[in-house]
Amino acid sequence: MAVRLPARADTVPAWPNQTEAAQILGISEPTLLRRGLPHESAGAREKRYAPVTVLRAVGYFKKTTLAEAAQAVVDVAQAKYPTLVDEITEEVEQAVAELCADESRELTDDVLTELKRILPTRYHQKVESIYARGRAGHGEHDRRPSGTPPARGRLTKGPDGRRRDPRVPALARS
């Protein structure tokens, strides 16, 4: 059964068909069909899968990496309809960004749940507050510890032409 997808209809001819999608995912065609992924019908029997659908399936089947699958989807579009490659590339980039953000959020939530389980309450609350500040864009984790000088600009050229730290005595450098 064909499910309507919220994508640009003019890019459908460049989407991977059932065979290509199965190859990209590293699975057989029957396995792809059993999963029941949304697709567009193209002709009497051909099914085409949106780039975002194929890339989401990478996380389910785990036979290839997201980067490899994204490149393969763009390669399929290049081979079929070179004029639509820019649009397909844009769809792929948006899907990859969305999937990476989702994965990062899930991983962080899993880590916080595990920390809550193993840490004493006061430490767990401290970790959550640091994480919350980081999500708000005020992350403490990006700052150097107090008293740590900046890395840039502290090295100077010595008499031998090599770069050296001027704070380290000459005898300690030998």
Secondary structure in CASP SS format (residue, H / E / C, confidence):
PFRMAT SS
TARGET T0000
AUTHOR 0000-0000-0000
METHOD secondary structure of the structure
MODEL  1
M C 1.00
A C 1.00
V C 1.00
R C 1.00
L C 1.00
P C 1.00
A C 1.00
R C 1.00
A H 1.00
D H 1.00
T H 1.00
V H 1.00
P H 1.00
A H 1.00
W C 1.00
P C 1.00
N E 1.00
Q H 1.00
T H 1.00
E H 1.00
A H 1.00
A H 1.00
Q H 1.00
I H 1.00
L H 1.00
G C 1.00
I C 1.00
S C 1.00
E H 1.00
P H 1.00
T H 1.00
L H 1.00
L H 1.00
R H 1.00
R H 1.00
G C 1.00
L C 1.00
P C 1.00
H C 1.00
E E 1.00
S E 1.00
A E 1.00
G C 1.00
A C 1.00
R C 1.00
E E 1.00
K E 1.00
R E 1.00
Y C 1.00
A C 1.00
P H 1.00
V H 1.00
T H 1.00
V H 1.00
L H 1.00
R H 1.00
A H 1.00
V H 1.00
G H 1.00
Y H 1.00
F H 1.00
K C 1.00
K C 1.00
T C 1.00
T C 1.00
L H 1.00
A H 1.00
E H 1.00
A H 1.00
A H 1.00
Q H 1.00
A H 1.00
V H 1.00
V H 1.00
D H 1.00
V H 1.00
A H 1.00
Q H 1.00
A H 1.00
K H 1.00
Y C 1.00
P H 1.00
T H 1.00
L H 1.00
V H 1.00
D H 1.00
E H 1.00
I H 1.00
T H 1.00
E H 1.00
E H 1.00
V H 1.00
E H 1.00
Q H 1.00
A H 1.00
V H 1.00
A H 1.00
E H 1.00
L H 1.00
C H 1.00
A H 1.00
D H 1.00
E H 1.00
S H 1.00
R H 1.00
E H 1.00
L H 1.00
T H 1.00
D H 1.00
D H 1.00
V H 1.00
L H 1.00
T H 1.00
E H 1.00
L H 1.00
K H 1.00
R H 1.00
I H 1.00
L C 1.00
P C 1.00
T H 1.00
R H 1.00
Y H 1.00
H H 1.00
Q H 1.00
K H 1.00
V H 1.00
E H 1.00
S H 1.00
I H 1.00
Y H 1.00
A H 1.00
R H 1.00
G H 1.00
R H 1.00
A C 1.00
G C 1.00
H C 1.00
G C 1.00
E H 1.00
H H 1.00
D H 1.00
R C 1.00
R C 1.00
P C 1.00
S C 1.00
G C 1.00
T C 1.00
P C 1.00
P C 1.00
A C 1.00
R C 1.00
G C 1.00
R C 1.00
L C 1.00
T E 1.00
K E 1.00
G C 1.00
P C 1.00
D C 1.00
G C 1.00
R C 1.00
R E 1.00
R E 1.00
D C 1.00
P C 1.00
R C 1.00
V C 1.00
P C 1.00
A H 1.00
L H 1.00
A H 1.00
R H 1.00
S C 1.00
END
